[in-house]
Amino acid sequence: MNGSDAKWTIVGQGLAGTCLAWALWRRGVNFTLIDRGAGGSSRVASGMVNPVTGKNFEPSWRIAEFLPEALEFYADVESRIGGQVWHPFPVLRLAGSDKEWRKISNKLTEPHVAPWVIGQVAAPAGWSGAVAVRGGGRLDTRAFMDGSRDFFQQLGCYQLGDVPFAQNRDGIVWCEGAAGLLAGRYGPQRCAKGEILTLRADGWDKSQIRIGAGGWLVPQGGGLFKVGSTYEWNELDEIPTAQGRARVEEIASRLGGAEFEVVGHEAGVRPILRRSEPLIGPLAEGGWMFNALGSKGSLYAPGMAARLARWLLDGIEPEPEVDFRVFLQQTLADEAF
Ligand SMILES: Cc1cc2nc3c(=O)[nH]c(=O)nc-3n(C[C@H](O)[C@H](O)[C@H](O)COP(=O)(O)OP(=O)(O)OC[C@H]3O[C@@H](n4cnc5c(N)ncnc54)[C@H](O)[C@@H]3O)c2cc1C
């Protein structure tokens, strides 16, 4: 396989572009994967999968289908690049108030929630309740993307470069993350900037992901943790701020404790069109898009890449709810009202 006679060009090597490259490679199809080599949210992300999320303690959208597909995919990539990228962890969901705990505990036996629940556990001091959740973990996004880039580079399928949107678009699949959404190419965007800290905290619990206080704490190994995150909808840049750091330090103190050293501070922009529900499809002006992974790229990128590969190579269309053309029509219809 060599990218020089490639039929497909994938623009952007974040989670979307990398997963699509693997999906085409699995089918023995020639492609060129091009990335500008700077920025993007996949490098910043903690890569966490938390199966039951939010204030309402609801399973993520279609997780029962997408999670097994993602785990099979990451295991296969690990065997190709020779390194671990997926790290399974139980998730400890903490409730900060009696009201929040009532809401969570009322849902533990609901049929769509119960399969994810390991069980109620003793709440640490200062928390109203705690439940252990199964199926979680973290994708080491950098190991995944760097290992994949090296693999494709050796095959001659990877290039460093900045692809202007104006060039001939046939055969191009745009996987540019927030950069594409902020350029206004896909309709009204709802991107959200997030800041995260990398901490060293030798004494903290390394055995589970903690969720609570509006944030999360994810063990990275070697006494390091990632903690986040903020949500900011107006300043959509990748610049860390003092306010962002202060807010994330608050989350860290609540979830981990007062003793930590900040060793990294990064910001990125989550690519969002509607919640964290990704979209794929052809563009009216030519070419294809794969974007809008939102806050859950690790969970959805492999399954969406497989759907897009089937569409590109076999003409098999995915379910309408992930079809960008359907989304655009609905958005235009809503705007007309
Ligand atoms: C603070 C923060 C925390 C997060 N935490 C999590 C988490 O715990 N779990 C999770 O699943 N998700 C998380 N996310 C979300 C996750 O980062 C995204 O869902 C995912 O990374 C999006 O991947 P992508 O490939 O669409 O975009 P990106 O990762 O942004 O990749 C796009 C790539 O395309 C390149 N590019 C763009 N335009 C061009 C061009 N014209 N030419 C060449 N290259 C181009 C960019 O440089 C970039 O490398 C988080 C996001 C943020 C900001």
The ligand as an SDF file (V2000), in Angstrom:
LIG
                    3D

 53 58  0  0  0  0  0  0  0  0999 V2000
  -10.4840   19.6580   27.1320 C   0  0  0  0  0  0  0  0  0  0  0  0
  -11.0410   18.5230   26.3730 C   0  0  0  0  0  0  0  0  0  0  0  0
  -11.2090   17.2970   26.9910 C   0  0  0  0  0  0  0  0  0  0  0  0
  -11.7390   16.2220   26.2810 C   0  0  0  0  0  0  0  0  0  0  0  0
  -11.8590   15.0260   26.9150 N   0  0  0  0  0  0  0  0  0  0  0  0
  -12.3480   13.9620   26.2290 C   0  0  0  0  0  0  0  0  0  0  0  0
  -12.4540   12.7060   26.8540 C   0  0  0  0  0  0  0  0  0  0  0  0
  -12.1140   12.5370   28.0100 O   0  0  0  0  0  0  0  0  0  0  0  0
  -12.9620   11.6690   26.1240 N   0  0  0  0  0  0  0  0  0  0  0  0
  -13.3320   11.8090   24.8170 C   0  0  0  0  0  0  0  0  0  0  0  0
  -13.7670   10.8400   24.2010 O   0  0  0  0  0  0  0  0  0  0  0  0
  -13.2500   13.0080   24.2060 N   0  0  0  0  0  0  0  0  0  0  0  0
  -12.7710   14.0760   24.8780 C   0  0  0  0  0  0  0  0  0  0  0  0
  -12.6850   15.2880   24.2700 N   0  0  0  0  0  0  0  0  0  0  0  0
  -13.2330   15.4100   22.9120 C   0  0  0  0  0  0  0  0  0  0  0  0
  -12.2770   14.8790   21.8510 C   0  0  0  0  0  0  0  0  0  0  0  0
  -11.0980   15.5900   21.9740 O   0  0  0  0  0  0  0  0  0  0  0  0
  -12.9000   15.0440   20.4710 C   0  0  0  0  0  0  0  0  0  0  0  0
  -14.1380   14.3600   20.4010 O   0  0  0  0  0  0  0  0  0  0  0  0
  -12.0110   14.4730   19.3770 C   0  0  0  0  0  0  0  0  0  0  0  0
  -10.6700   14.6740   19.6880 O   0  0  0  0  0  0  0  0  0  0  0  0
  -12.2990   15.1010   18.0530 C   0  0  0  0  0  0  0  0  0  0  0  0
  -11.4700   14.5010   17.0940 O   0  0  0  0  0  0  0  0  0  0  0  0
  -11.3950   15.0520   15.6130 P   0  0  0  0  0  0  0  0  0  0  0  0
  -10.5010   14.1340   14.8680 O   0  0  0  0  0  0  0  0  0  0  0  0
  -12.7580   15.2800   15.0650 O   0  0  0  0  0  0  0  0  0  0  0  0
  -10.7510   16.5150   15.7300 O   0  0  0  0  0  0  0  0  0  0  0  0
   -9.2730   16.9650   16.1290 P   0  0  0  0  0  0  0  0  0  0  0  0
   -8.7020   16.1520   17.1800 O   0  0  0  0  0  0  0  0  0  0  0  0
   -9.3350   18.4310   16.3500 O   0  0  0  0  0  0  0  0  0  0  0  0
   -8.4200   16.6610   14.8280 O   0  0  0  0  0  0  0  0  0  0  0  0
   -8.4750   17.4200   13.6560 C   0  0  0  0  0  0  0  0  0  0  0  0
   -7.0920   17.4340   13.0250 C   0  0  0  0  0  0  0  0  0  0  0  0
   -7.1990   18.0210   11.7360 O   0  0  0  0  0  0  0  0  0  0  0  0
   -6.1230   18.9210   11.5460 C   0  0  0  0  0  0  0  0  0  0  0  0
   -6.5520   19.8600   10.5180 N   0  0  0  0  0  0  0  0  0  0  0  0
   -7.6270   20.6990   10.5720 C   0  0  0  0  0  0  0  0  0  0  0  0
   -7.7420   21.3710    9.4010 N   0  0  0  0  0  0  0  0  0  0  0  0
   -6.7340   20.9330    8.6040 C   0  0  0  0  0  0  0  0  0  0  0  0
   -6.3310   21.2530    7.2800 C   0  0  0  0  0  0  0  0  0  0  0  0
   -7.0040   22.1450    6.5250 N   0  0  0  0  0  0  0  0  0  0  0  0
   -5.2510   20.6290    6.7500 N   0  0  0  0  0  0  0  0  0  0  0  0
   -4.5600   19.7110    7.4920 C   0  0  0  0  0  0  0  0  0  0  0  0
   -4.9030   19.3760    8.7630 N   0  0  0  0  0  0  0  0  0  0  0  0
   -5.9810   19.9800    9.3030 C   0  0  0  0  0  0  0  0  0  0  0  0
   -5.9200   19.5190   12.9470 C   0  0  0  0  0  0  0  0  0  0  0  0
   -4.6440   20.0900   13.0550 O   0  0  0  0  0  0  0  0  0  0  0  0
   -6.0970   18.2800   13.8250 C   0  0  0  0  0  0  0  0  0  0  0  0
   -4.8910   17.5700   13.9610 O   0  0  0  0  0  0  0  0  0  0  0  0
  -12.1380   16.3810   24.9320 C   0  0  0  0  0  0  0  0  0  0  0  0
  -11.9540   17.6120   24.3100 C   0  0  0  0  0  0  0  0  0  0  0  0
  -11.4090   18.6740   25.0100 C   0  0  0  0  0  0  0  0  0  0  0  0
  -11.2150   19.9680   24.3140 C   0  0  0  0  0  0  0  0  0  0  0  0
  1  2  1  0
  2  3  1  0
  2 52  2  0
  3  4  2  0
  4  5  1  0
  4 50  1  0
  5  6  2  0
  6  7  1  0
  6 13  1  0
  7  8  2  0
  7  9  1  0
  9 10  1  0
 10 11  2  0
 10 12  1  0
 12 13  2  0
 13 14  1  0
 14 15  1  0
 14 50  1  0
 15 16  1  0
 16 17  1  0
 16 18  1  0
 18 19  1  0
 18 20  1  0
 20 21  1  0
 20 22  1  0
 22 23  1  0
 23 24  1  0
 24 25  2  0
 24 26  1  0
 24 27  1  0
 27 28  1  0
 28 29  2  0
 28 30  1  0
 28 31  1  0
 31 32  1  0
 32 33  1  0
 33 34  1  0
 33 48  1  0
 34 35  1  0
 35 36  1  0
 35 46  1  0
 36 37  1  0
 36 45  1  0
 37 38  2  0
 38 39  1  0
 39 40  1  0
 39 45  2  0
 40 41  1  0
 40 42  2  0
 42 43  1  0
 43 44  2  0
 44 45  1  0
 46 47  1  0
 46 48  1  0
 48 49  1  0
 50 51  2  0
 51 52  1  0
 52 53  1  0
M  END
$$$$
